[in-house]
Each structure stands twice: as C-alpha cells, then as structure tokens.
C-alpha cells in the first residue's frame, strides 16, 4: 500500500495538469489544478457528447500550453455508467484517466470551506485535489477477451437476479391459488413435468376438471417416462383438498402463464450466456489451468476472470484481495481495539463468486475441506462458518493467481506448505 501511494504521488510532477471532472448524465463539470493544488483557469461545464468531449480536451490542451505543462491526468468519480464513455474517449486520446471514490469525495469536500455544501463545480475541484495528493485508483478498461468476459459476467448476474425475481412472483401466485403445489412437485422449476403443469393446468379447479387421465396427457407433453400416473393421481388428490382462493382465477392463470414464459426465456438466455462464457474462457488460454482445480467449474472460472481481468497486471495476490474487498480493517484508538473484519470496499460480485466457489470447494476439494475444518476447530481464535469460508475464498483466489501468473496446473501437494499441512492434519499424496 505504501509503495503504491508513493508511486501515485510521484506520477504528479511540476509539469502535470490535474483535471477533476464531476460526472453527470448529461452535463459534466471540470476544474484544473497544478501539482500544488493551485487552481488554473475557471470551472468549465461540457456536454456528455462527442462535441463536449472534444471541447474539454481542447480546453485542457490550451491550459497546458498557457502554463507550460506537458503531462495530463484526469480524475473522475465512477458515477454509474455515465463516466465510461468519457473515460474511453480520453483513453483513446492518450490521456491518463483515474477514478476517485465517491466516499473520498464526500469526506474531503468540506476541507476547503468547512461546509457540507454540495455542488458539481465544488465536487470537481475536490476530485482534482484528491488526485493531486495521490488518492486515486487507476482505471482498468479491458478491450480484449477480458472485456468480453466482464460484460458476460455482468449480464449473467443480471439474468440471475431477474430469474430469482420471476421465481418469487410465481411462488406468490401459487401460495395464493394452490399452496399445496410444492408438496407434489418439491422443486417446481427444475422438472419438465412441473413446468408443464404450471403452463397448462396450474390451479385446483382445472386439475380436477381434467382428472387423472387429462393431467397425465399434459405431463406426457413434456416428459415420456419419468413422471406417470402416480404423480398425476397425487396432483388430483391434492387439488381436491386445496385451500387456495378461487376468485380471479382466470386472470391469475394468465399472469402465471406470462411469468412461466418469462422464466423459460431467462433460462434459455442464461444457457446462451454461459455457452459464450465458455467460449471466451477458452480464448484466454487459461481453461485447462482453472478447470483443473478441484471444485471450480467453467462458469465460476469465467466469472472470476470477468471480475478480476488479466491477473498478470498484478504483482502480488494482496492486490487482488484488495480488489475484492478482502483486506482486513480495524477501528482502534488508545486502549480500545476492535476485532478485524474485511473492508468490503471492492468488487462485490467478485466476493459473491468467491464465496460460492469456497462453498463448493469445501464440499468437493479434500485439502480445502481439511483447511476449512481446521479454521473452525483450531484451539486459538477459531472462526465461525462464514468467516472460515471467507478465508478459504482468499486462499483459492491466491491459488488461482499463482497458477495463472506462473502458467502451472493445480497440484494438491503444493497447495499448502509443510507447516500448514501438519497444522491441519491432512496428509496430501501426490496424484
């Protein structure tokens, strides 16, 4: 962290023009300072258009010429997605672009005038001075296969959110009109038969009208052998004693039909996205390395690379831990000392992926399971389940970083050193 901060400070020289830009949807504000933080020129606003971008770059070049400056660094707040077109334009123009955290800006903007007043021009000068002090993050906008993986990863998360919402809405309808449905089909969304019933005869009145033979005909439209007369009979018997409401059933059936249609569409879209993720993972040249780790599948591997990007840009695994928000923090003062916890100031989706990977690893990877059990049951400072899973996630992220950067395949013997192997009491044998 210290070396990184020093490097950022050294990037700001006597010949550097620092530009702070407050980003909005349609109009941005820019202010300019030198390496001491002294403002150059006046605040300028420009449109979020190609004309606006060209105009502000022209103004930046003019200020550089007037003040005999030969280097430019532009800082922005990563506001939604609105900053990305501007950042991309600057990148293509050969101008360095960095980001300043919104929380940093919020905390720092009262330093100049001891006022919590917020305005776009004020935020712009605050951003510029934070950049001048080296309090910024470098922008990573991959334009290679990692950029494709990042978009696909984000899309898959969005589709999963939509799928979760649609499933909840379907459950809400069933809980009102046929709450016993899940006693017949334990997982309404995983079987073809249950989905077919949801589409054709989801409510008790229609099921009883069709009878066993009619229900069986509907089921056979989706499956041939796995579900038969016994399941149809169970559904009819359950429908006869249902406590579901009967009002508005025709409209509710229309609503349910549309929700099931949405469900099937999202499932198909997810399958398409995951196929594209596999293709993209193949193109990275890391497929065999990542899939060779016991407990990591294609989608998980693609998600990790989509969130992290090219791991060769990092010098140490701690940098990736910080990217994920896994770096430890504490609040201590005088004799008071708090417990440490992860900062969570990083990529939330990366933490989500790694937590899921950790749960799979402790179930399917023997050495990780032994490590997990050791963390929970050690005599000194035993961890709770979730804490132990976070440690496992960090360990897995470290392993992936080492394997990818060294272009090596997973070797369970090399996962832990001798001390750790003896500590967890697990005997690793070479394959």
N, C-alpha and C positions, 0 to 999 in steps of 0.2 A: 504494500500500500504506500509506504514512504517513498520507494523508488518510483512508483507510478506518479505520485503527486509531484515529485521533483522533475520528472520528465515533462509533465504538463506545464509546469512553471517555466521551464527552460525553453519551451516552444514559443513563449511570448517574449519577444525581443524588442529592442528600441525601434526596430523597423516594422513592427506589427501594428496593423489596424484591426482593432477588435470591434465587431459589429454584434449588437444584441437585437434580436428580432422577436417581437411578441406576435405569435401566430393566432389568427382567427380564421373563420370560414371564408370570408370574402375580402377583408382588408387587413393587412399586416402593418405593424409599426417597427421602424428601425432607428437605432441610435448608435453613435460611434464614439469610441474612446481609444486613447493610446495606451502604451504599456503601463503608464502610471494611473490610469483610470480617469484622466482628464478628458472631458467631452470635446469632440471635434465636430463642428457644424451643428445643425439643428435636427430635431426629430423629424423623420420623414415617414409618410404612410404610402403604401403602394398596394395595388390590387393583386388578388390571387389569380392572375392571368399571365400569359406569356409576355404581354406588354408590360405588366407591372414588374415581372422578374427582370426583363431587360433594362427597365428604367432604374431599378435599385442597383443592379450591377454596374450600370453606367455611373451612378452617383458614388458608389464605393470606389471605382477606379479614379474618379475625379478627386475625391478626398485624399486618396493615396498620392496622387500627383501633386496636389497642393501642399501636402505635408511631407513630401519626400519619403513615403513609406513604400516598402517593397514586398510586404507579406500581408495576407488577409486571413482572418479566422472568424467565422460567423457562428454565433451561438443561438440556439432556438430552444423553446420549451416543446417537448414532443406532445403537442395537443392533439388528441385523437389521431386521425389520419391526415389532417389538413396540412401538416408540416412536410409530409413526404414529397409531394410534387416540387416544392421549393428546394428541399434538400437534394433531390435528384437533379434538378436544374443546376444547382451550384456545383454538385459533384461533376457533372458533365462539362461545366465551365472551368474545372480545375481549381475551384475554391474550396478550402477546407471548411467542413461543416461539423459542428459538435452540438451536443444537447446538454441542457441544464435541467435538473429535476424540478418538477413543479413545487415540491415541498421546500426545496432550497430557495427558490424564488420567493415563496410566501414568507419564509422566515427572515430573509435578508432584505426585503424591500423597505422595512421600517428603519434601517440603519442610517440612511441618508438624512431623513427629516423627522425621525421619531414619530411617524404617523402610520397607521394601518391603512391609509387611503390606497385604493387600487385603481389604476388606470393603465391603458395599454402603453402609452409612452413611458410611464414610470416603470412598468414591468420590463420594458425593453432595455432601459439603462441598467436596471438591476441585473438582468441577464448578462449584459456586456461586462459589467464589473466582476461578476462571478467567474466568467470565462477568463478575464484578466488575472484573477487570483488562482487560476488552475483548477477551479471547482467545476469541472465538466466531464462528460463522457464522450468518448469517440463514437462516431456513427458507423454502424455496420449495416450496409445495404447490399447484400449479395446479389450479383447479377448473373450468377452461374447456376448450376444444378441445386445449390443450397438455397437459392432464392425460390426455385420451383418447390422445393420441399417445404420451405417456410409457408408459402401460400397454401399448399395442400394440407399441411398440419393445421393451420388456422381454419381452413374450410371443414376439416373433419371434426374439429372441436365444435364449430357452429352447428353442423349437422347432428352431432350427438346431443347438443342442447335442445335442438328442435325435436329430435326423436323422444327425448325424455319428457318434453312438454306435451307432445301428442299422446304418449302413453298415459300420462297423468289424466288428460282430458277423457280418454277412452275409459279409464278406470272410474272417473267421476260419473260418467253416463251409466256404466254397469252397476255401480254402487247404488244408484237411484232406481234403475229399472229392473235389474237382475243381479242382485248382490251375491247370489249363490253360484254365479257362473264360474268363479275361480275355484270352487270346490270340485267342479267337474274337470276343468282344464287348469291345472296348477299354474302353468305359465302361458297365459293367453296369446303371447306374441311370438313364441318360439316354435309352435307347431302349426303345420299347414291346416290341420283339421279345425283347430280353434279359430284361426283367422278366417277360414271359410264360413264357419258358423256366424262369426261377427259380421260378415258381409251379407249373408243370406237370411238368417233367422236368429237374430241376437236376443230376442225378448220372449218371455214365457208364453204369451198368447199365441204367437206364430209357431213356436216349437210344438205346443200341444195340438195346434191345428194340423201340422204336418204329420205328427205321430212318429213312431219309431222308424217306419219304412221311409217316410219323407225325409226325416233327418239323416238317415243312412244314405239316401240318394245325394243329399247336399254334401255330406262328408266325402263320399266317393268321387266327387268332382275334383277334390284336392289331393286325396291320398287313395291308394289302392288296397293296401294290406294292413298298415299299422294301426288303424282305428276301425272298429267294426260295430256290430250290433250291440255289444255290451256297453260301449261308450254312448251310443245313441239312446239306449234304454235308460242309462243313468241320467242323461241330459233331460229326457222327457219326464222322468220321475222327479227330478229336482225342480223342473219348471212348474209342476203341479203344486208344489208347496212353497213357491217363491213368495217373498214378502215385498217384492218390488212394486213400485207405483204403476198405475195404468193410465194416468192422464197424459195427454200429449205424446202418446207412444209413436204415432206415425211421424211426427216431426223429429222426435228423438232418434228414430231409426234412420231418418235422413241425415241427421247430424252425425250419428255414429258411422254411417256409411262413408261420409266425407272424411272423417277422422281416420278411418281404416285405409282409405285411399291415400291420404297424406302419409300414413305410416309406411305403406308399401313403397311409395315413391321415395321417401327418405332412405329406406333400407337399400333400394336399388342405387341411389346416389352414393351412399356410403360404400357400397361394394365397388362402384366405379372409381371413387376417390382412392380407396385402398389399393386397387389394382395399379393406379397411376403412381401411388407412393412406392409400390414395389418396383416399378419400372425406374423411378427416379433413384431409388436406393441402389439399384444395380449400376446406374451410371456413375455413382460416386466411387466405385471400386472398393467399397468397404462392406459389401454384402456378406461375404464369407466370414470376415472378421467378427462382425456384430452378431450374425445369426449363430456363429459358433459358440457364443456364450450361453451356457445352460440357463434357460429361463427368459431369454429375450427373443421375441418374435419379430416378424417383418414390420408390422405396424409400429411397435414400440421403438424399434431401431430407427425407422423413418421419422417418427415424432421427435426423437432425441436430436437427430441431426438437423431437423427442421427448426428446432428451437435454438440449438447451440450454433449451428452453421459449421464452417470449416474449423475443426479443432486445432489445426496446425497454426492458427493465428494466436493461440495462447501459448505462454511459456511455462505455465505451471497449472496443476489441477485446481489450486486455490482460486484462480481467476474464474474458472467455470463454476466453482461452488458459490462465488460471489454473484456471478451472473444469475444463478438460480435463486439467490437469496438465502443460501445455506450458511453464510458466515455468521459466527456467534457474536452476540452482543450482550452487554450487561449494564445495569444502572447502579453505580456505586458512588458513594460520597462519604468521606470520613470513615467512621466505624461501621457504616451501613453498606452492606454488599448484597446485591440481588443475585438470583440464580441466572445463569446464562440461558439464552434462547436464540433461535435463529432469527435473523433480521427480517426475512420475508420481503426484503427490498430487492427484487429481481424478477425474473420471468415466472409468473405464476403458473403458466401452462407447463413449463419445464418441471417445476416442482410436482405438479399433478401427475405428469407422465412418470417421473422417477418414483413417486410413492406407489403407483400401480405396479411398476416394474419390481420394486422392492417386495411387495406382497407376493408376486408371482415367484420371485427368486427364493424367498424363504420357504416356499412350498415345493419348489422343484429343483433347487440347487443345494446339494448336500452341504457344501462348505459354507454357503451363505446362511443356511438354516442353523448350522452349528454356531456361527458368529452371532446370529440373532439371539439364540438361546443364551449364549454367554453374556451378551449385553444385558439381558433381562434378569439373569440369575447370579451375576458376579457379586462377591461379598461387598466390595466397595463401590458405592454410587451405582446401584442397579437402576436400569432405565425402565420406564413404562413402555407398553407395547408400541405406541405411536412414536415415542422418542427413539426406540430401537430401530424402527422402520426407517426413520429419517437418517440415522447413522448408516444403515445398510444402503440406502439410496445414495448417500455421499460416496460410500465405498465403491458402489457399482459405477458411479459417474467417474471416479478416479480410474477404475479398471479400464473403462471404455476409452478414456483419454490416453492412457498409456498404450493400449493396444493400437489405437488409431494412429497416434503420432509415431510409434515405432514399427507400424505395419506388421504386427505379430498376431498370431492366433491365440485364443484363450487356452491357458494351461492352468488347471486347477492347483497344481503343485506350487506355482509361482504367485498365486493369489495372496497368500499370507507368508510373512517371513517365519523363521523357525520359532521365534519368541511368541508370536501371535498364535501359531499353530498349537504350540504347547499350552498356551493360555486358554484357548477354547476347548482343548482336549479332544481335538479331532485329527484323526490320522489320515493324511492325504496320500494317496497312492497314485503314482504316475499311470496314465492310461496305457 
